[in-house]
Amino acid sequence: MPPSTQPKLARRLGFWEVTLSGIGIILGAGIYALIGQAAGSAGNAVWLSFVFSALVAFFTALSYMELSSMMPDVGAEYEYTARAVGRRMAMVIGWLIIFSGILGAATVSLGFAGYLGGLLPIAVFPAAVLLIAVLCGILLLGVKESAWVAVVFTLIEVGGLLLIIAAGIPCLGRVDYFEMPLGLSGVVTAAALVFFAYQGFEEMVKFSEETRRPERTVPLALITALVVSTVLYIFVCISAVSVVGWEALAASSAPFATVASAAWGADASLLLSVIALFATANTVLMMMFASSRISFGMARAGSLPGLLSRVHPGRHTPWTAILLVGGGALFFMFTGDIAFVANIANFTLFVTFVVVNLSVIILRYREPDRPRPFSIPGRLGNFPVFPLLGLLSCIFLLVQLEPAVLGVGALLTGIGVVIAIFYGEVEER
């Protein structure tokens, strides 16, 4: 079907739908799964790790806000990078983002299955497959339906975090909130890990082509979601260590259930396990949404097979891209533990964010007159300061990752480079 006659994505989302969906992405499985391991490195000062990660996320969020206001395209990072540094680099970044989303969805779906298996007599793999199938169906129905599912799930998972905060209120002041068993280096190491808990703010720009007045709505929704999530994270961390201390958190495979059980008994632990189902399902839903949209955007731009740019004429959803992402998630379900995979995802994020921040700087000079409904404040002449801080802070966290993670990340990047070179040569023939 010629591009001019292809059905288009429908603009059906407003500020609150985008904001709540964004909060749902950010508040997903990361905080539920990683706070224990982070506490093992940062101690009772684990809340400082979240503050540090939030600061890094904020710098980069400003870059996303400016770029999304300039180019409200579903391809997001691919479009930004292509305009700033060329299509081949954009293809590498797009590859990393798509792979990260698919791998993350596969891993978190297994986490969902683990929680479900603790509540019902169902094996892990069938439960994970069922989740992917159901979420693919929701994504195929339409962006409005997907957003409302995300909103409902978000409210439930926020409720779980509020329960943890409530559990900690009577215990405030019991511990030293600056206790760092491994010193400041442990806090920084934990910050590199828990950055996974902020994964999602960058995905919000992929709602742009399906949002009303995206050049204003998306930047405002992005910063709102990031601020709300950060405040919740800080309160949750302080409450959790107040109830059981960092040692118990670090030793638990279900840290929030441990906190709830210590505060209110076994029934509360069961409730938190149920809430964790919604949190993990929401994360998988939004990861699949984001990966399908950037796959669609790259295909529409000619950097992936055109088959992936097809839009369902009735539902106005990129159905082939959704099925590809769902199939990829099913394929990668055999991957390892969530902390290792989370750090691989962090690698792809840090590399992507370095390039995104660099893109803002380049475009300030290359396209100074291009309309920017949102322009990052703070500059020296025409040089934007915050994108530089975002770039440097992402590099700093990147080098904190374990050598094995850096090795796998470098391998993935290398594969992306090979694909970009090969596909670029095919396009040029």
Secondary structure, DSSP 8 states (H G I E B T S, - for coil): --GGGS------B-HHHHHHHHHHHHTSHHHHHHHHHHHHHHGGGHHHHHHHHHHHHHHHHHHHHHHHHH---TTTHHHHHHHHH-HHHHHHHHHHHHHHHHHHHHHHHHHHHHHHHHHSS--HHHHHHHHHHHHHHHHHH-HHHHHHHHHHHHHHHHHHHHHHHHHHGGGTTSS-TT--TTHHHHHHHHHHHHGGGGTTGGGGGGGGGGBSSHHHHHHHHHHHHHHHHHHHHHHHHHHHHHHHHHHHHHH-SSHHHHHHHHHH-HHHHHHHHHHHHHHHHHHHHHHHHHHHHHHHHHHHTTSS-GGGG---TTT-S-HHHHHHHHHHHHHGGG---HHHHHHHHHHHHHHHHHHHHHHHHHHHHHSTTS--SS--S-EETTEEHHHHHHHHHHHHHHTTS-HHHHHHHHHHHHHHHHHHHHHHHHHH-
